[in-house]
Amino acid sequence: MLAARIPMTRGGFDAWLAAPLPGLGIVENPSAMYTGWAVDGAAADWELTEIAGHPEAVAGIRADRGRTPLERLAARAARGFTLVRHRADALEVYLYDYHADGYGTQTDLLMLAGAGRFAAPGAGAAVMHWGGNVDPGLPLRGDDPLAVLLVGNARAARARFTDRHPLAALVEELRPVETDFLAASVDHGDESYGWDAADVLDPTVRARIPTDS
């Protein structure tokens, strides 16, 4: 799970959607991704060395990292469970992956790290990454996230992972985004769920969803 609310203008949002994803250099301390949180001490395989024996998988991840946010989010939205929009002068995003694709999450973190370049001047924000592969809800009180990435800080062009953050305030900031995300899930009553993207997908993203999806 990933969620964030990053203050930016509509023009900044559109520019972010169209800009290529940044390289790993956008993050000051990628090796500190998990430091201080639920799986403190775990390593993040940003360089894809653990799957080097699977060149097709590596090529696919690198191709995803070469996309724009608009391309990546439209492809993702075709599968549902994606909230991305510009609302009340901010980029709002809430992304759910039931099968917990760690490499996909890292690509999404790079995508949101890049959003800091288009944030409102002086506006910092935090991207929260947490478990959620069973329940998409925000972490409960006392539960640690997996990582917190700060974007749009004083050095605006770069992001950094932090090992401490006021989580209660962050959860409350993200709660309205979560509410809309959960409301978009449609219970068919037979243990299957659909997705109503009307209020959770920006029209620019919706227009780019592949027509064969």
Buried (B, 14 or more C-beta within 10 A) or exposed (E): BBBBBBBBBEEBBBBBBEBEBBEEEBBBBBEBBBBBBBBEEEEBEBEBEEEEEEEEEBEEBEEBBEBBBBBBBBBBBBEBBBBBBBBEEBBBBBBBBEEEEEBBBBBBBBBBBBBBBBBBEEBBBBBBBBBBEEEBEBBEEEEBBBBBBBBBBEEBEBBBBBEEBEBEEBBEBBEEBBEBBEEBBEEEEEEEEEBEBEEBBBEBBBEBBEEEE
